Amino acid sequence: MSRDLAPGVRRNLPPTAFLRVFSPLRAFDDTDQLLIGEQQPMSRSAYEILARQALMARVSRDVTDPFPHQTTESYRVLHQSTPEGTGTFYCPDQLPLRAGMAAGLLEDQLPFALMDVVIPATAAEAHSDRLMNHGMWMDDEPLFTRESTWGVPLGWFAAVHEDDETEVEDDGAHVTVARVHTPLILAIERTARAAAILGRVAPELPLVEQVEELHTWLLRFHRDSVVELDYGQLAGVVWPDDSPRDLREGIEALEDQDLLSAAAAHRRLVSRWTRVRQWGRAG
């Protein structure tokens, strides 16, 4: 079924989904804890508005330089129910680090001449210097945020469940926010099980490697953390989303050797996200 894109999805920047890990305060070192304590309290919606405004300011600079220049970390804050009550969890933005990694991936895909137009060498060198001088390029530091433009990698749905806690907001006409939260320990168990089943019954599927890699990534975080799947602006396109259920049922069908049901679940998944990517190409 066709549905209109929410306002803003066609404008400015392509909609991006995020997979984040929020960890308890005790998971961070003294420096991070001090920065968290000094951060100005604000709502999640206010944080996201400021982050988007900063992004638009970077990409519209008079001099081409899409990199962030700040050297102080900022943290998203999540208040989540726990067996002990309401817990507070934090996700470092790691924006300079993520920007550097994104530029590195782009460099592998674009010819040098075009790359220098998109990201001038002087801007890239200055950003690399900032990362090194402020200790932001740490090989042993896990990346707390993953992102995907015009779609959600199917492997991400192995970490969440259709019955997980959700946060949904709308403007009266369109869904503007859709986030799914699950305890990290459950996400680890789910991805381990999915990877084991897929590796046993369908080892040739690209999804196997994707889920295995996701499982390995999740193991790097404090066990009391929370995983968040944030649909970003895609919320207005796909929510409510049955993808977690479809992936789970497809994997269970494969385990039961019910190839007909597995194929049907796969068709639902592919059809849903192919349509989203087609909207992206049409825009």
N, C-alpha and C positions, 0 to 999 in steps of 0.2 A: 504494500500500500504506500502510495506516495504521500509525503508530508512536506510542508514548506519549511525552509530553513529559518531558524530564529533570527531576529534582527542582530546584526553584528557578525554573523557567521560568514556572510558574503563580503564584509568590509574589512579593511585594514589587514590583519594577519590571518593566516590559515588557522582553523581551530585545532587545538592540541589537547590530547589526553595525557594524564600523568599517573604514574604508579609511584607512590611515596611510602616511606617508612617513617613513622613517628616513634621516637624512643623516650623512655622516662628520663628525668633529669639525671639520675644516678648513672646513666649510660655514658654521659659526657665527662670530659676531663675538666679540671678546675678552670681553665681559660674559657671554655665554652659555657660552663655554668655561670661564670661571671658575666659574660656577654648576654646570656639569657636573662639574668637578673636585671641588667641595665636596659634591656629593650623596652621601648615605650609600649605599654599594653594597648592592644587594639583588637577589634573583631576580625574574624577571618575574612569577611567581605571587604572590610577596609584594607586589609593587607593585600588582597588580590587586586583591588582597584589601584593601589599605589604601585604594585608590581607591573601591572599592565601599562600604566602611565609612564613608568620609567622605561619600559621596553619601547613604547612608541617614541619617546624622546631620543632613545639611542639610535633607532633606525632612521630618524628624520634629522639627524645632525647635518649641519652644513658641510662638514668634512666627513667623508665616509669612514666610519669607525663604529661598528656594531657592538663592540665589547663594553662591558660594564667597567667603570673606573673605580668603584668603591672597593675598599679593602677590609671592611668590617662585616662580619657575617651577620645575617638576619635569620630569624627562625619563624616558621609557621607554628601555630599553637593549636593543639587538638585536645578538647575536653571529652573524655570517653568513659563510659560506665565500665567498672571493673568489679570483681567479686568483693573488693574491699570498699567500694564506693565509687566516686568519680575521680578518675585519674587525669593528670595533665601530661601531655606528651609533646615532643618538639621535633621538628624536621628542619635541619639547616638547609637554607636555600642553595648554598654552594654555587651560586650563579657564575662567578668568575671561572671556576673549574669546569662547569658544564658548558660554558661558552667556548672555552678553549678546546674541549673535547669535540664539540660540534664543528668547530672550525677545522679541526684535524680530519674529521670524517668528510667534510666538504672538499677539503684539499685532495682527497683520494678520488673524488668523483669529477672534478672540474679541471679543464685544461689550465695550465699556469696563467696564460694571458687573461682568461676570464676570471680566475680566482683573484688575481691582483686588482681587478675592477671591483669585485664584490667585497673583498677584504684586502685592502692594501697591505703590502709587506710591512710597512712602517707601523701600522696599527697592530698587526699580529705580533711583531717583535716587542712593542711596548706592552702588550697584554701578557706575553710570555715573561717579560721582566717583572711585571707586577705579581704574577703567580709565584715566581721563584723568590722574590724579595720578601714576600709576606707569608711564605710557607704554605701557599694554597695548593701546591701541586704535590700531594702526598700519595705515593703509590699504595700505602697501607691503609688509607682512609676510604671506607666504602662510599659509593655514591648513593645518597639517600633518595634521589629522585630520578625516575626514568620518564621519558616523554616520547610521544608518537603523534605525528601530524596526520590529519584526515583519516583517523582510524585508531582502533585499539588492537595491538597484536593479540592473536587468539590465545597464545600461551598465557597472557595475563589473567585470563578468565579461569585458569586452573587454580589460582590462589584464592578466589572469592566464591561465594555461594549465594544463591538467590534469596536465602533467608537471612543473610548478614544484615547488620544494622545499616540503614541508609539515611542520608541527609539530602533532602530534595527541597528546592525553592523554585518559585515561579513568579512571573510578573503579571499574572492574570490571563495571559494568552499563550505564553511559552514557558517551558521549563528552563530555568537559567542556571541552576546548580543541581548536579547529581553526583553524589559521592558514596562509595560503598566502603565500610570499615569492617575489618576482621582482625582478631588477635594474630600476631605473627606466628605463634606456635601452630595455630590451625592452618595458616597459609603454608607453612612448611610441611605439615602432614599431608595436605591436599596435593601439593606439587610433587611430593615424593611418591604418593600413590599413583597419581596420573602418569608420572614418568615411568614408574615400574610397569604399569599396565601397557602403556604405549610401547615401551621398549621390548616387551615380551610378545605382543600380538601384532604390532605394526611398526617395527623398527625402521622401516624405510621412510616413514612420514617425517617431513621437516619439523613438525610440531614436537617431536621427541626431543631434539636438541634444544629447542626453544624452552621447553618446560624444564629440562634438566639444568640449563643455564640459569633460569629464574630461581630454581630451588637452591642452587649453589649461592646465588646472590643473597637470598633471604637468610641463609645460615650465617652471614657475616654480622648480623645485628643482635642486639640484646634481646633475650627471649621474651621479655615483657613488653616488647614493642607492639605497635599497631600498624597494619598495612592499610593504605587508602588507595582505592581506585577512583580517580577524579576524572570525570568525563569532560571537564572543561566546557567549551562552547558546543561540543558535540552532544551535550545533554539535550539541547533543544531539537536535535535531529533524531536521536535513537531512544530516548527515555520514554516509557519504561523499556528496559533492555532484557531480553531473555537469553543473552549469550552465555552467562555462567551456567544456566540450566542446560542449554543446548550442548555445551561442551561436556559437561558432566554426564549427561545422558548418552552422548555419543561415545564417550570413553567406556562407560559401563556396558553399552551395547557391544562394543568391540570385545570386551572381556567375556561377555556371554556368547560371543560368536554370532550375534544377531546383526548381520551385515546390512540388512534392509533398514533397520532402525538407525544404525550408525550412519548410513548414507543419508538418510532423511535429516538427521541432526546436522550433519556436515553441510548439506544444501542450505539449511536455514541460516547457518552461520555465514557461509560464503555469500549468499544472496544479500543478507543484511549489510555486510561491510563492503561488498562490491558496490552497492548502491551509494553508500556514503562516499567512496572514493570517486565514483562517477560524478557526484555533485561537485567534488573538489576540482576535477578536471574541467567541468562545465563552467565553474565560477571564474 
